[in-house]
Amino acid sequence: MSYRILSKRQLAYKMKLFEVEAPDVASKARPGQFIIVISREGRERVPLTICDYSAERGTVSFAFHEVGKSTKELGTFEEGDRLLSVTGPLGNASVIARFGKVLCVGGSIMTAPLLLQVKALKAAGNQVTTVMGCRTEEFLFMREEAEAISDEVYVASDDGSVGEKGLDFLNELVSGGHYSRCVAMGPVVMMKAVSEITRPFNIPTIVSLTPVMIDGMGMCGVCRVTVGGRMMYGCLDGPEFDGHQTDFEELIKRQRVMLPEERLSSLLWEKSGGCKCEKG
Ligand SMILES: Cc1cc2nc3c(=O)[nH]c(=O)nc-3n(C[C@H](O)[C@H](O)[C@H](O)COP(=O)(O)OP(=O)(O)OC[C@H]3O[C@@H](n4cnc5c(N)ncnc54)[C@H](O)[C@@H]3O)c2cc1C
């Protein structure tokens, strides 16, 4: 099976979007699901959320932030290169129905897969407000795409260099917005903050969790999360969960468990030349 990269787009610094040939995945993919990519022999499994798919073209798209060895190496792949494997679709699809008014909040790289949900929610007859969160103006991407598919778009940056400064403005937005649902995809701290903002208004809030995951099929149990006091598997039960019931503190701690090893592995890879081809 060939997993050829058909297009590579630079979204922002260290953030890339690939469209890859993967007809088996494309024929079954739904918004909210993810894939596991292995770039080449001997490399680790990288779970990534599906950003788009076309059963007709037999393609899936995914966006990634180069945060460590595996994603940095993936970023060196070019159009025409082949990935060793793309497994999926994995996890449960998002619930897409006619909810009424939906607030979709994206942060950092996860804004890319969020837009697939925005599209599906619009097609289901919802009125959609999209919030695009980024660190600074340089990290804002796909704004035109978001504007083309949303009823309204807000931009927020950590430093206020573009749009609103931080997410505090969401308090005002949700208090008068009559939203019947919120979907948040982004860094865990951001999803936690959004869930706290919507909680007093009883707006059902769906978050897409990204615990450290290995097989993505429920066998290893590494991606355990606690939701509503119950242990769940991020891969089998998720990746989407009720943000008001999620134990975010535990998730943050578990995400950091391998930090020293991850840093070392990234450093060693960069020292070796940081190229996808074998170095002596
Ligand atoms: C269901 C799911 C969907 C995801 N979707 C996206 C996406 O669309 N785009 C994107 O950029 N990232 C996504 N991630 C996170 C992505 O998988 C990690 O950033 C990537 O595996 C890091 O690997 P690394 O070697 O580059 O970094 P490392 O240096 O190994 O790790 C950097 C940080 O990434 C996290 N991480 C490391 N390994 C894993 C792993 N196997 N599974 C999950 N997190 C890990 C940890 O918090 C770690 O501290 C998703 C994760 C999950 C579980």
Ligand as a Chemical Component Dictionary entry (heavy atoms), coordinates in Angstrom:
data_LIG
# 
_chem_comp.id                   LIG 
_chem_comp.type                 NON-POLYMER 
_chem_comp.pdbx_formal_charge   0 
_chem_comp.three_letter_code    LIG 
# 
loop_
_chem_comp_atom.comp_id 
_chem_comp_atom.atom_id 
_chem_comp_atom.alt_atom_id 
_chem_comp_atom.type_symbol 
_chem_comp_atom.charge 
_chem_comp_atom.model_Cartn_x 
_chem_comp_atom.model_Cartn_y 
_chem_comp_atom.model_Cartn_z 
_chem_comp_atom.pdbx_ordinal 
LIG C1  C1  C 0 -5.881 11.253 19.284 1  
LIG C2  C2  C 0 -4.723 12.225 19.085 2  
LIG C3  C3  C 0 -4.781 13.153 18.071 3  
LIG C4  C4  C 0 -3.723 14.044 17.867 4  
LIG N1  N1  N 0 -3.826 14.939 16.848 5  
LIG C5  C5  C 0 -2.788 15.762 16.578 6  
LIG C6  C6  C 0 -2.828 16.640 15.440 7  
LIG O1  O1  O 0 -3.786 16.663 14.670 8  
LIG N2  N2  N 0 -1.747 17.434 15.230 9  
LIG C7  C7  C 0 -0.647 17.430 16.049 10 
LIG O2  O2  O 0 0.310  18.170 15.809 11 
LIG N3  N3  N 0 -0.596 16.608 17.138 12 
LIG C8  C8  C 0 -1.615 15.761 17.408 13 
LIG N4  N4  N 0 -1.526 14.883 18.466 14 
LIG C9  C9  C 0 -0.290 14.882 19.283 15 
LIG C10 C10 C 0 0.841  14.169 18.540 16 
LIG O3  O3  O 0 0.528  12.808 18.407 17 
LIG C11 C11 C 0 2.159  14.357 19.318 18 
LIG O4  O4  O 0 2.508  15.721 19.261 19 
LIG C12 C12 C 0 3.285  13.532 18.695 20 
LIG O5  O5  O 0 3.074  12.150 18.896 21 
LIG C13 C13 C 0 4.606  13.967 19.344 22 
LIG O6  O6  O 0 5.642  13.119 18.914 23 
LIG P1  P1  P 0 7.142  13.682 18.824 24 
LIG O7  O7  O 0 8.090  12.533 18.775 25 
LIG O8  O8  O 0 7.262  14.671 17.723 26 
LIG O9  O9  O 0 7.294  14.501 20.147 27 
LIG P2  P2  P 0 7.811  13.992 21.568 28 
LIG O10 O10 O 0 9.046  14.739 21.880 29 
LIG O11 O11 O 0 7.837  12.494 21.605 30 
LIG O12 O12 O 0 6.646  14.493 22.506 31 
LIG C14 C14 C 0 6.263  15.842 22.651 32 
LIG C15 C15 C 0 4.934  15.874 23.401 33 
LIG O13 O13 O 0 3.935  15.295 22.553 34 
LIG C16 C16 C 0 3.099  14.396 23.292 35 
LIG N5  N5  N 0 3.258  13.033 22.756 36 
LIG C17 C17 C 0 4.413  12.340 22.584 37 
LIG N6  N6  N 0 4.176  11.116 22.072 38 
LIG C18 C18 C 0 2.848  11.026 21.927 39 
LIG C19 C19 C 0 1.980  10.021 21.456 40 
LIG N7  N7  N 0 2.431  8.838  21.045 41 
LIG N8  N8  N 0 0.659  10.251 21.485 42 
LIG C20 C20 C 0 0.174  11.445 21.882 43 
LIG N9  N9  N 0 0.939  12.460 22.326 44 
LIG C21 C21 C 0 2.253  12.244 22.354 45 
LIG C22 C22 C 0 3.546  14.461 24.741 46 
LIG O14 O14 O 0 2.719  15.353 25.451 47 
LIG C23 C23 C 0 4.939  14.992 24.662 48 
LIG O15 O15 O 0 5.331  15.691 25.803 49 
LIG C24 C24 C 0 -2.573 13.996 18.710 50 
LIG C25 C25 C 0 -2.509 13.044 19.725 51 
LIG C26 C26 C 0 -3.574 12.170 19.921 52 
LIG C27 C27 C 0 -3.498 11.157 21.019 53 
# 
loop_
_chem_comp_bond.comp_id 
_chem_comp_bond.atom_id_1 
_chem_comp_bond.atom_id_2 
_chem_comp_bond.value_order 
_chem_comp_bond.pdbx_ordinal 
LIG C1  C2  SING 1  
LIG C2  C3  SING 2  
LIG C2  C26 DOUB 3  
LIG C3  C4  DOUB 4  
LIG C4  N1  SING 5  
LIG C4  C24 SING 6  
LIG N1  C5  DOUB 7  
LIG C5  C6  SING 8  
LIG C5  C8  SING 9  
LIG C6  O1  DOUB 10 
LIG C6  N2  SING 11 
LIG N2  C7  SING 12 
LIG C7  O2  DOUB 13 
LIG C7  N3  SING 14 
LIG N3  C8  DOUB 15 
LIG C8  N4  SING 16 
LIG N4  C9  SING 17 
LIG N4  C24 SING 18 
LIG C9  C10 SING 19 
LIG C10 O3  SING 20 
LIG C10 C11 SING 21 
LIG C11 O4  SING 22 
LIG C11 C12 SING 23 
LIG C12 O5  SING 24 
LIG C12 C13 SING 25 
LIG C13 O6  SING 26 
LIG O6  P1  SING 27 
LIG P1  O7  DOUB 28 
LIG P1  O8  SING 29 
LIG P1  O9  SING 30 
LIG O9  P2  SING 31 
LIG P2  O10 DOUB 32 
LIG P2  O11 SING 33 
LIG P2  O12 SING 34 
LIG O12 C14 SING 35 
LIG C14 C15 SING 36 
LIG C15 O13 SING 37 
LIG C15 C23 SING 38 
LIG O13 C16 SING 39 
LIG C16 N5  SING 40 
LIG C16 C22 SING 41 
LIG N5  C17 SING 42 
LIG N5  C21 SING 43 
LIG C17 N6  DOUB 44 
LIG N6  C18 SING 45 
LIG C18 C19 SING 46 
LIG C18 C21 DOUB 47 
LIG C19 N7  SING 48 
LIG C19 N8  DOUB 49 
LIG N8  C20 SING 50 
LIG C20 N9  DOUB 51 
LIG N9  C21 SING 52 
LIG C22 O14 SING 53 
LIG C22 C23 SING 54 
LIG C23 O15 SING 55 
LIG C24 C25 DOUB 56 
LIG C25 C26 SING 57 
LIG C26 C27 SING 58 
# 
